Amino acid sequence: MVRIRGQIGAWPVDLTVELDAQDWAQLAQHVTLEKAVAPAVAAAPVANDALWQTTLELLRHAGQVDGPQLLGQLAALAGGEAAGKRLLVRLRHCAKVRVETGADAPIYHWVG
């Protein structure tokens, strides 16, 4: 789920968009991330927090996802495989997520 708040002229805008895991993956295929020339120090935690919240929403909407599929989705969202792997590691230590050993790959389950 993505919430967009702001204003268009004098009119307030409060929009909520719900996407399932497949929608997020499809959207991520069309998004390219550009490196900032001089990123602001204060902006980094906000961006990381937004990415983390998106990661949690992705798994919550899916319910459960196998590791390789989730890595592909997270790599697309985060802008690279290394960043996707860091998010997987963070998910392993999240209290809202249970990781089960599957036959061929780990399975990530949302337990809320």
C-alpha positions as CSV (number, residue, x, y, z in Angstrom):
1,M,0.0,0.0,0.0
2,V,1.3,3.4,-0.9
3,R,-0.2,6.6,0.6
4,I,0.2,9.9,-1.2
5,R,-0.5,13.1,0.7
6,G,-0.1,16.7,-0.4
7,Q,-1.8,19.5,-2.2
8,I,-2.7,20.3,-5.7
9,G,-3.1,24.1,-5.6
10,A,-5.4,24.8,-2.7
11,W,-6.9,21.3,-2.7
12,P,-5.6,18.7,-0.2
13,V,-4.8,15.3,-1.7
14,D,-4.9,12.0,0.4
15,L,-4.7,9.0,-1.9
16,T,-4.1,5.3,-1.0
17,V,-3.1,2.8,-3.7
18,E,-3.0,-0.9,-2.9
19,L,-0.8,-3.2,-5.0
20,D,-0.2,-6.9,-4.7
21,A,3.2,-8.6,-5.0
22,Q,2.7,-9.1,-8.8
23,D,1.8,-5.4,-9.3
24,W,4.9,-4.3,-7.3
25,A,7.2,-6.6,-9.4
26,Q,5.6,-5.3,-12.6
27,L,6.0,-1.7,-11.5
28,A,9.6,-2.3,-10.5
29,Q,10.5,-3.5,-14.0
30,H,9.6,-0.1,-15.4
31,V,11.4,2.0,-12.8
32,T,15.1,2.9,-13.1
33,L,16.9,4.4,-10.1
34,E,19.5,7.1,-10.7
35,K,22.3,7.7,-8.3
36,A,22.3,11.1,-6.7
37,V,25.4,13.2,-7.3
38,A,25.4,14.5,-3.7
39,P,22.8,12.8,-1.6
40,A,21.7,14.7,1.5
41,V,22.6,13.1,4.8
42,A,19.2,13.6,6.3
43,A,17.4,12.1,3.3
44,A,19.1,8.7,3.5
45,P,17.2,7.4,6.6
46,V,13.8,8.5,5.1
47,A,14.6,6.7,1.8
48,N,15.7,3.6,3.6
49,D,12.6,3.6,5.9
50,A,10.3,4.0,2.8
51,L,12.1,1.1,1.1
52,W,11.8,-1.0,4.3
53,Q,8.1,-0.2,4.6
54,T,7.6,-1.2,0.9
55,T,9.4,-4.4,1.5
56,L,7.2,-5.3,4.5
57,E,4.1,-4.4,2.5
58,L,5.2,-6.6,-0.4
59,L,5.6,-9.6,1.8
60,R,2.4,-8.8,3.8
61,H,0.4,-8.7,0.6
62,A,1.9,-11.9,-0.8
63,G,1.6,-13.8,2.5
64,Q,4.5,-16.0,1.6
65,V,7.2,-15.9,-1.1
66,D,10.1,-18.1,-1.9
67,G,13.6,-16.6,-1.4
68,P,14.7,-16.3,-5.1
69,Q,11.4,-14.8,-6.2
70,L,11.5,-12.3,-3.3
71,L,15.1,-11.5,-4.0
72,G,14.2,-10.6,-7.6
73,Q,11.4,-8.3,-6.5
74,L,13.5,-6.6,-3.8
75,A,16.5,-6.2,-6.1
76,A,14.2,-4.5,-8.6
77,L,12.8,-2.2,-5.9
78,A,16.1,-1.4,-4.2
79,G,18.0,-0.9,-7.4
80,G,20.4,-3.9,-7.3
81,E,20.9,-7.4,-6.1
82,A,23.2,-6.4,-3.2
83,A,20.6,-4.0,-1.8
84,G,18.0,-6.7,-2.3
85,K,20.1,-9.2,-0.3
86,R,20.5,-6.7,2.5
87,L,16.7,-6.4,2.7
88,L,16.4,-10.2,2.8
89,V,18.8,-10.3,5.7
90,R,16.8,-7.6,7.5
91,L,13.6,-9.6,6.9
92,R,15.2,-12.7,8.5
93,H,15.6,-10.8,11.7
94,C,12.2,-9.1,11.6
95,A,9.6,-10.2,14.2
96,K,6.8,-10.0,11.7
97,V,8.5,-12.5,9.4
98,R,9.1,-16.3,9.7
99,V,11.6,-18.0,7.4
100,E,11.0,-21.6,6.7
101,T,13.5,-23.9,5.0
102,G,12.0,-25.1,1.8
103,A,13.1,-28.0,-0.4
104,D,15.1,-25.8,-2.7
105,A,15.0,-22.3,-1.1
106,P,13.9,-20.5,2.0
107,I,10.3,-19.4,2.2
108,Y,9.4,-16.1,3.7
109,H,6.1,-15.9,5.6
110,W,4.3,-12.8,6.9
111,V,3.2,-13.4,10.5
112,G,2.4,-9.8,11.3
